[in-house]
Amino acid sequence: MVEQRGTLLNYLVDQSKALREPFNSLAYRELKTRTNVDPNALTALVKENQNAGGLLPLLLLRKLDNKAYMDVSAETRAKVLTDALQASKTFNTWGLPGVYLEDASNAMIEAGRSAVPTLKRMLGETRPAPLFGSKEYMLAQQLKYLCATTRCSS
């Protein structure tokens, strides 16, 4: 675990702060294949980074140890998720509205009412919600997605 805490977990937080998507984070992709990742270390990273920097540790915790993930308060999960949503420059982390949801969107749904106050404040934000990838980019351009909540509208 010393190696993970010293390197991979630190990279995970760095990549989270850089708004890297889970599928584009080398640390996330490597750690999700391991069986010896300490859920307590991931929980600590989430609690230390209750902003967009905690997104990848939170999503990894959700994937590897759902009980430990659910032990993180819904308020903390919502804070991390809504901050990451608000900081997003591209929205592939959240999925393609009407087509599929990514883990971050499912986690937002699981946060329940705890996410509502921040999401309500974000309703007035109508900025482009670009996606990358051939299908995603094409649909985002065609429908002119604007981000207003976790469900971007056209």
MIDOSE-1310 file (N, C-alpha, C; in nm, 2 decimals, decimal comma, always signed):
residues 154
mveq	+0,08/-0,12/+0,00/+0,00/+0,00/+0,00/+0,09/+0,13/+0,00; +0,21/+0,12/+0,05/+0,29/+0,24/+0,05/+0,32/+0,29/-0,09; +0,34/+0,19/-0,18/+0,36/+0,23/-0,32/+0,24/+0,30/-0,38; +0,12/+0,25/-0,35/+0,00/+0,31/-0,40/-0,02/+0,45/-0,34
rgtl	+0,00/+0,47/-0,21/-0,02/+0,60/-0,15/+0,08/+0,70/-0,20; +0,20/+0,65/-0,22/+0,31/+0,74/-0,26/+0,31/+0,78/-0,40; +0,25/+0,69/-0,49/+0,26/+0,72/-0,63/+0,12/+0,71/-0,70; +0,07/+0,60/-0,71/-0,05/+0,58/-0,79/-0,17/+0,66/-0,73
lnyl	-0,19/+0,66/-0,60/-0,30/+0,73/-0,55/-0,27/+0,89/-0,56; -0,15/+0,93/-0,55/-0,12/+1,07/-0,57/-0,14/+1,11/-0,71; -0,11/+1,02/-0,81/-0,13/+1,05/-0,95/-0,29/+1,05/-0,97; -0,36/+0,97/-0,90/-0,50/+0,96/-0,92/-0,56/+1,10/-0,88
vdqs	-0,52/+1,15/-0,77/-0,57/+1,29/-0,73/-0,52/+1,39/-0,83; -0,40/+1,39/-0,87/-0,35/+1,49/-0,97/-0,43/+1,48/-1,10; -0,46/+1,36/-1,14/-0,54/+1,35/-1,27/-0,68/+1,39/-1,24; -0,73/+1,37/-1,12/-0,86/+1,42/-1,09/-0,87/+1,57/-1,09
kalr	-0,77/+1,64/-1,03/-0,76/+1,78/-1,03/-0,74/+1,84/-1,17; -0,68/+1,76/-1,26/-0,67/+1,80/-1,40/-0,79/+1,77/-1,48; -0,90/+1,73/-1,41/-1,03/+1,70/-1,48/-1,02/+1,58/-1,58; -0,93/+1,49/-1,56/-0,92/+1,37/-1,65/-1,03/+1,28/-1,62
epfn	-1,09/+1,23/-1,73/-1,20/+1,13/-1,72/-1,15/+1,00/-1,67; -1,23/+0,92/-1,60/-1,18/+0,79/-1,55/-1,12/+0,71/-1,65; -1,18/+0,70/-1,77/-1,13/+0,62/-1,88/-1,01/+0,67/-1,94; -0,97/+0,79/-1,91/-0,85/+0,85/-1,97/-0,74/+0,87/-1,86
slay	-0,77/+0,83/-1,74/-0,67/+0,83/-1,63/-0,60/+0,70/-1,62; -0,47/+0,71/-1,64/-0,39/+0,59/-1,63/-0,39/+0,53/-1,49; -0,38/+0,62/-1,39/-0,38/+0,57/-1,25/-0,52/+0,51/-1,22; -0,63/+0,56/-1,26/-0,76/+0,50/-1,24/-0,77/+0,37/-1,30
relk	-0,73/+0,36/-1,43/-0,74/+0,23/-1,50/-0,65/+0,13/-1,44; -0,53/+0,16/-1,39/-0,45/+0,07/-1,32/-0,50/+0,02/-1,19; -0,54/+0,12/-1,11/-0,59/+0,09/-0,97/-0,72/+0,01/-0,97; -0,81/+0,03/-1,07/-0,93/-0,05/-1,07/-0,91/-0,20/-1,10
trtn	-0,79/-0,23/-1,15/-0,76/-0,37/-1,18/-0,70/-0,44/-1,06; -0,66/-0,37/-0,96/-0,59/-0,42/-0,84/-0,68/-0,47/-0,74; -0,64/-0,57/-0,66/-0,72/-0,63/-0,56/-0,68/-0,58/-0,42; -0,56/-0,51/-0,41/-0,51/-0,47/-0,28/-0,52/-0,32/-0,26
vdpn	-0,61/-0,25/-0,32/-0,63/-0,11/-0,30/-0,70/-0,09/-0,17; -0,64/-0,01/-0,08/-0,70/+0,01/+0,05/-0,82/+0,11/+0,05; -0,94/+0,07/+0,07/-1,05/+0,16/+0,07/-1,04/+0,27/+0,17; -0,97/+0,25/+0,28/-0,95/+0,36/+0,38/-0,86/+0,47/+0,32
alta	-0,77/+0,43/+0,24/-0,68/+0,54/+0,17/-0,76/+0,61/+0,07; -0,85/+0,55/+0,00/-0,94/+0,62/-0,10/-1,03/+0,71/-0,03; -1,09/+0,66/+0,08/-1,18/+0,74/+0,16/-1,11/+0,87/+0,21; -0,99/+0,85/+0,26/-0,91/+0,96/+0,31/-0,89/+1,06/+0,20
lvke	-0,86/+1,02/+0,08/-0,83/+1,11/-0,03/-0,96/+1,19/-0,07; -1,07/+1,12/-0,06/-1,20/+1,19/-0,09/-1,22/+1,30/+0,02; -1,20/+1,26/+0,14/-1,23/+1,36/+0,25/-1,13/+1,48/+0,25; -1,00/+1,45/+0,20/-0,90/+1,56/+0,19/-0,93/+1,64/+0,06
nqna	-1,00/+1,59/-0,03/-1,03/+1,66/-0,16/-1,18/+1,67/-0,19; -1,25/+1,75/-0,11/-1,39/+1,75/-0,12/-1,43/+1,86/-0,23; -1,37/+1,84/-0,35/-1,39/+1,92/-0,47/-1,36/+1,83/-0,59; -1,34/+1,89/-0,70/-1,32/+1,81/-0,82/-1,20/+1,72/-0,81
ggll	-1,10/+1,75/-0,72/-0,99/+1,67/-0,70/-1,02/+1,53/-0,63; -1,14/+1,52/-0,58/-1,18/+1,40/-0,52/-1,26/+1,31/-0,60; -1,29/+1,35/-0,73/-1,38/+1,27/-0,81/-1,32/+1,13/-0,85; -1,20/+1,12/-0,90/-1,15/+0,99/-0,93/-1,13/+0,90/-0,81
plll	-1,08/+0,95/-0,70/-1,08/+0,86/-0,58/-1,22/+0,81/-0,54; -1,32/+0,90/-0,55/-1,46/+0,87/-0,51/-1,51/+0,76/-0,61; -1,49/+0,78/-0,74/-1,55/+0,69/-0,84/-1,47/+0,55/-0,83; -1,34/+0,56/-0,79/-1,27/+0,43/-0,78/-1,32/+0,36/-0,65
lrkl	-1,34/+0,43/-0,55/-1,40/+0,37/-0,42/-1,53/+0,31/-0,45; -1,62/+0,37/-0,53/-1,75/+0,32/-0,57/-1,74/+0,19/-0,64; -1,64/+0,18/-0,73/-1,62/+0,06/-0,81/-1,56/-0,05/-0,73; -1,47/-0,02/-0,64/-1,39/-0,13/-0,57/-1,46/-0,18/-0,44
dnka	-1,53/-0,08/-0,37/-1,58/-0,12/-0,24/-1,70/-0,04/-0,21; -1,82/-0,09/-0,26/-1,94/-0,01/-0,25/-1,98/+0,02/-0,10; -1,95/-0,07/-0,01/-1,98/-0,05/+0,13/-1,90/+0,07/+0,18; -1,77/+0,08/+0,15/-1,69/+0,19/+0,20/-1,74/+0,32/+0,13
ymdv	-1,78/+0,31/+0,00/-1,83/+0,42/-0,07/-1,95/+0,48/-0,01; -2,05/+0,39/+0,03/-2,17/+0,43/+0,09/-2,15/+0,49/+0,23; -2,04/+0,45/+0,29/-2,00/+0,50/+0,42/-1,96/+0,65/+0,42; -1,92/+0,70/+0,30/-1,89/+0,84/+0,28/-2,02/+0,91/+0,28
saet	-2,03/+1,01/+0,35/-2,16/+1,08/+0,36/-2,21/+1,12/+0,22; -2,34/+1,12/+0,21/-2,40/+1,17/+0,08/-2,37/+1,31/+0,05; -2,36/+1,39/+0,16/-2,32/+1,53/+0,14/-2,18/+1,55/+0,09; -2,09/+1,47/+0,14/-1,95/+1,47/+0,08/-1,95/+1,43/-0,06
rakv	-2,01/+1,31/-0,09/-2,02/+1,27/-0,23/-2,08/+1,37/-0,32; -2,19/+1,43/-0,28/-2,25/+1,53/-0,36/-2,16/+1,65/-0,38; -2,09/+1,69/-0,28/-2,00/+1,81/-0,29/-1,89/+1,78/-0,39; -1,83/+1,66/-0,39/-1,73/+1,62/-0,48/-1,78/+1,62/-0,63
ltda	-1,90/+1,55/-0,64/-1,96/+1,54/-0,77/-2,00/+1,67/-0,83; -2,07/+1,75/-0,75/-2,12/+1,88/-0,81/-2,01/+1,97/-0,84; -1,90/+1,97/-0,76/-1,78/+2,05/-0,79/-1,72/+2,01/-0,92; -1,71/+1,88/-0,94/-1,65/+1,82/-1,06/-1,74/+1,85/-1,18
lqas	-1,87/+1,85/-1,17/-1,96/+1,88/-1,28/-1,94/+2,03/-1,31; -1,94/+2,11/-1,21/-1,93/+2,26/-1,24/-1,79/+2,29/-1,30; -1,69/+2,22/-1,27/-1,55/+2,24/-1,32/-1,53/+2,18/-1,46; -1,62/+2,09/-1,50/-1,60/+2,02/-1,63/-1,59/+2,11/-1,75
ktfn	-1,49/+2,08/-1,83/-1,47/+2,15/-1,96/-1,53/+2,07/-2,07; -1,52/+1,94/-2,06/-1,59/+1,85/-2,15/-1,67/+1,76/-2,06; -1,77/+1,69/-2,11/-1,87/+1,62/-2,03/-1,88/+1,47/-2,05; -1,77/+1,41/-2,11/-1,77/+1,27/-2,13/-1,77/+1,19/-1,99
twgl	-1,72/+1,25/-1,89/-1,72/+1,19/-1,76/-1,87/+1,16/-1,71; -1,96/+1,23/-1,77/-2,10/+1,22/-1,72/-2,19/+1,13/-1,81; -2,14/+1,11/-1,93/-2,22/+1,03/-2,03/-2,28/+1,11/-2,14; -2,37/+1,05/-2,21/-2,43/+1,11/-2,32/-2,58/+1,12/-2,30
pgvy	-2,64/+1,23/-2,27/-2,78/+1,24/-2,23/-2,87/+1,17/-2,33; -2,96/+1,09/-2,27/-3,05/+1,01/-2,35/-3,00/+0,89/-2,41; -2,87/+0,86/-2,40/-2,80/+0,75/-2,46/-2,74/+0,65/-2,35; -2,66/+0,71/-2,27/-2,60/+0,63/-2,16/-2,55/+0,72/-2,05
leda	-2,54/+0,67/-1,93/-2,48/+0,74/-1,81/-2,35/+0,68/-1,78; -2,25/+0,76/-1,74/-2,13/+0,71/-1,69/-2,14/+0,70/-1,54; -2,03/+0,64/-1,47/-2,04/+0,62/-1,33/-2,06/+0,75/-1,25; -2,01/+0,86/-1,30/-2,02/+0,99/-1,23/-2,17/+1,03/-1,22
snam	-2,24/+1,01/-1,33/-2,39/+1,05/-1,33/-2,46/+0,95/-1,24; -2,43/+0,83/-1,24/-2,50/+0,73/-1,15/-2,47/+0,76/-1,00; -2,34/+0,81/-0,98/-2,31/+0,84/-0,84/-2,38/+0,97/-0,80; -2,40/+1,06/-0,89/-2,48/+1,18/-0,86/-2,62/+1,14/-0,82
ieag	-2,68/+1,05/-0,90/-2,82/+1,01/-0,87/-2,82/+0,95/-0,73; -2,72/+0,87/-0,70/-2,71/+0,80/-0,56/-2,70/+0,90/-0,45; -2,64/+1,02/-0,48/-2,62/+1,12/-0,37/-2,76/+1,18/-0,33; -2,86/+1,16/-0,42/-2,99/+1,20/-0,38/-3,01/+1,35/-0,36
rsav	-3,09/+1,38/-0,26/-3,12/+1,52/-0,23/-3,00/+1,60/-0,18; -2,90/+1,54/-0,14/-2,78/+1,61/-0,10/-2,72/+1,70/-0,22; -2,74/+1,65/-0,34/-2,69/+1,73/-0,45/-2,78/+1,84/-0,50; -2,90/+1,84/-0,45/-3,00/+1,94/-0,50/-2,96/+2,08/-0,48
ptlk	-2,92/+2,13/-0,37/-2,89/+2,27/-0,35/-2,79/+2,32/-0,46; -2,68/+2,25/-0,47/-2,58/+2,29/-0,57/-2,63/+2,28/-0,71; -2,70/+2,18/-0,74/-2,76/+2,16/-0,88/-2,85/+2,27/-0,91; -2,93/+2,31/-0,81/-3,03/+2,42/-0,83/-2,95/+2,55/-0,87
rmlg	-2,84/+2,58/-0,80/-2,76/+2,70/-0,83/-2,70/+2,69/-0,97; -2,68/+2,57/-1,01/-2,62/+2,55/-1,15/-2,72/+2,56/-1,26; -2,85/+2,56/-1,23/-2,95/+2,57/-1,34/-2,94/+2,69/-1,42; -2,89/+2,80/-1,37/-2,87/+2,92/-1,45/-2,75/+2,92/-1,54
etrp	-2,66/+2,83/-1,52/-2,54/+2,82/-1,60/-2,58/+2,75/-1,74; -2,58/+2,82/-1,84/-2,60/+2,76/-1,97/-2,48/+2,79/-2,06; -2,39/+2,70/-2,05/-2,26/+2,71/-2,13/-2,26/+2,59/-2,22; -2,18/+2,60/-2,32/-2,16/+2,48/-2,41/-2,12/+2,36/-2,32
aplf	-2,17/+2,24/-2,36/-2,14/+2,12/-2,29/-2,07/+2,02/-2,39; -1,95/+2,05/-2,43/-1,89/+1,97/-2,54/-1,86/+1,83/-2,49; -1,86/+1,74/-2,59/-1,82/+1,60/-2,57/-1,72/+1,57/-2,67; -1,64/+1,47/-2,65/-1,54/+1,42/-2,75/-1,57/+1,28/-2,78
gske	-1,52/+1,23/-2,89/-1,55/+1,10/-2,94/-1,65/+1,12/-3,06; -1,63/+1,03/-3,16/-1,71/+1,06/-3,28/-1,86/+1,07/-3,26; -1,92/+0,97/-3,20/-2,07/+0,97/-3,18/-2,10/+1,09/-3,08; -2,03/+1,10/-2,97/-2,06/+1,20/-2,87/-2,05/+1,34/-2,93
ymla	-1,94/+1,36/-3,00/-1,91/+1,50/-3,05/-2,02/+1,53/-3,15; -2,05/+1,44/-3,24/-2,15/+1,47/-3,34/-2,29/+1,50/-3,28; -2,33/+1,43/-3,18/-2,46/+1,45/-3,11/-2,46/+1,58/-3,03; -2,35/+1,61/-2,97/-2,34/+1,73/-2,89/-2,34/+1,85/-2,98
qqlk	-2,28/+1,85/-3,10/-2,28/+1,96/-3,20/-2,42/+1,97/-3,26; -2,48/+1,86/-3,29/-2,61/+1,86/-3,36/-2,72/+1,91/-3,27; -2,71/+1,87/-3,14/-2,82/+1,91/-3,04/-2,78/+2,03/-2,96; -2,66/+2,08/-2,99/-2,61/+2,20/-2,92/-2,63/+2,19/-2,77
ylca	-2,58/+2,09/-2,71/-2,59/+2,07/-2,56/-2,54/+2,18/-2,48; -2,62/+2,22/-2,39/-2,58/+2,32/-2,29/-2,59/+2,26/-2,15; -2,50/+2,28/-2,07/-2,50/+2,22/-1,93/-2,58/+2,30/-1,84; -2,68/+2,24/-1,78/-2,77/+2,31/-1,68/-2,77/+2,23/-1,56
ttrc	-2,75/+2,10/-1,57/-2,75/+2,01/-1,45/-2,67/+1,88/-1,50; -2,68/+1,77/-1,43/-2,62/+1,65/-1,47/-2,68/+1,61/-1,60; -2,80/+1,65/-1,63/-2,87/+1,62/-1,76/-2,85/+1,75/-1,84; -2,77/+1,74/-1,94/-2,75/+1,86/-2,02/-2,86/+1,86/-2,12
ss	-2,91/+1,98/-2,15/-3,02/+2,00/-2,24/-2,98/+2,06/-2,37; -3,07/+2,05/-2,47/-3,05/+2,10/-2,60/-3,14/+2,22/-2,62
